[in-house]
Structure formats: structure tokens, C-alpha cells
Amino acid sequence: MSAVMHAVKNRHSTRAFLPRAVDEALVREIIDAARYSPSSGNLQPWKLIVLSGGSLQQLKKEVAHTLAQSPRGEGMGYPIYPENLGAAYQARRAQCGEDLYATLNVARDDRSGRAKQFAKNFTFFGAPVGMLLAVDRGMGAGQWADLGMFLQTIMLLAHERGLATCAQACWTLVHKTVERHLELPDELMVFCGIALGYSDPEHPINSLRTARAPLDELAEFRGFE
Ligand SMILES: Cc1cc2nc3c(=O)[nH]c(=O)nc-3n(C[C@H](O)[C@H](O)[C@H](O)COP(=O)(O)O)c2cc1C
């Protein structure tokens, strides 16, 4: 299997990390290569803030303070999902949540257990590197799709280099605190966070492997002999 195929098929979201630090040179190498991600019109509409050490601790502290005051967050900077998510998409989303909490033996009706796990998002799940991916507020759907290119490239390269990641849209729930703390210019808004580090192989949550729809459900092949 080629390195790309291997990374695509084996990358998965990681939600528990070892305390082991990640070399700055390695993080730089990954992001430097991710610059080659494609974007419509080559706009490269991404801005990444990479935090570690004291800078990461400071952000987590600020966010913890905000969540202590407003446990539900600050309202979303953008809707993560459309208001009327169709039944098929709802089912996939619910399944993903069920499977995630099942790895921890957290029951469906255990609201506080689920909330406790969800809150770990705002520590980057203990990852030694936390990144915030931002975009110009004026950008539209096309450029947000480009952000996905950049995000996936980072995650695949990280995987290839033995690192683990988790993309985290939930950071939009504390977007005001994050944007203020990072002193982002007014024209930039946070799209998502990315936890980066070495996976904790012993942690049950990292055993989650999500399902995918079969090929013929998502693609139609026409005109092949
Ligand atoms: C843009 C984006 C945002 C995400 N936000 C979160 C998040 O806030 N918290 C979380 O635990 N997982 C988050 N995920 C991870 C997804 O749940 C995960 O990618 C999906 O269930 C497929 O699983 P896999 O990444 O292990 O293949 C996000 C993924 C993407 C691509």
C-alpha cells in the first residue's frame, strides 16, 4: 500500500494523547508541506495558529474560565450543522456519538458523563499541540471547502509522521474568547481546532473506528466499459 493510501485508510480521530512533547521542527515540517494543499483560484484562504507550552496553557485557562461562567459556551460563530439535518445524516451523527461513548461505557442517558467527555475537547484532549484554523469572515462555501483540503493534508501528514490528530469544530462554541485571546484581526474567524500529538494507545476512546457508507452509495459510475 502506498504511503498516501495507508495514511488515508488508517488516520482516525484521536481523543486521548500522551504527555510526550512534539518537536517544533516536526510540526513546522508538516505545516510547511500542507501549504501545497489545493484551493480554488489558489486563494489559500487559511490561517493557522499553532500553540504549545505556555501559550497553549494560557488559551485553555481562558477558555476554562469562559466555560465556568457560561457552560454552554458563547453561541456558535457559525452553524456546525444545518438546522434541518436530514434523517440519514442525523442517523450517522447519532451513531458516531453512540459508538464514541460506548468505548467509555458512558450510557445514552448519562448526561453528565457525556458532558464530562465533551468538555475534554477544550483541553485539546491533553495534546501537547493545539492549533486553531481560521478563515476570513468574507469567504464563502468554496473557500470553506478549501479549508477542508488544508485540514486533511495536515492530518494525513501528521499520521504519516507517527502523530495523531483530532479536528474540533467545537471550538466555535468559545469563538469570542479564542479570537480575543489570540488577538485575531477582526476579519478572521475560527473554523476549528486541531489537537496534535502522540496517541495514547491504551486509552479506550482511541479504539473508536467510525463506519463509512459503501462506495456505491456515494458514487455513481457511468460510461465505463
Ligand atoms: C471539521 C471537523 C470538525 C470536527 N469536530 C470535532 C469535535 O469538535 N470534537 C470531536 O471529538 N471530533 C470532531 N471531529 C471528528 C469527527 O467526529 C470524525 O472525523 C468522524 O467521526 C470520523 O471519524 P474519524 O476521524 O476517526 O475517521 C471533527 C471532524 C471534522 C472533519
The ligand as an ORCA input file, in Angstrom:
! r2SCAN-3c Opt
* xyz 0 1
  C     -14.265     19.729     10.555
  C     -14.346     18.664     11.604
  C     -14.751     19.003     12.878
  C     -14.790     18.035     13.898
  N     -15.121     18.412     15.167
  C     -14.988     17.528     16.189
  C     -15.136     17.950     17.539
  O     -15.427     19.102     17.834
  N     -14.926     17.026     18.518
  C     -14.610     15.731     18.238
  O     -14.419     14.939     19.173
  N     -14.475     15.286     16.970
  C     -14.636     16.168     15.936
  N     -14.427     15.765     14.640
  C     -14.074     14.371     14.357
  C     -15.218     13.610     13.688
  O     -16.152     13.216     14.651
  C     -14.605     12.416     12.951
  O     -13.752     12.873     11.938
  C     -15.649     11.486     12.349
  O     -16.453     10.919     13.337
  C     -14.953     10.367     11.554
  O     -14.091      9.643     12.391
  P     -12.533      9.535     12.105
  O     -11.958     10.928     12.055
  O     -11.980      8.757     13.252
  O     -12.356      8.855     10.780
  C     -14.440     16.703     13.597
  C     -14.053     16.362     12.297
  C     -14.002     17.327     11.312
  C     -13.537     16.940      9.934
*
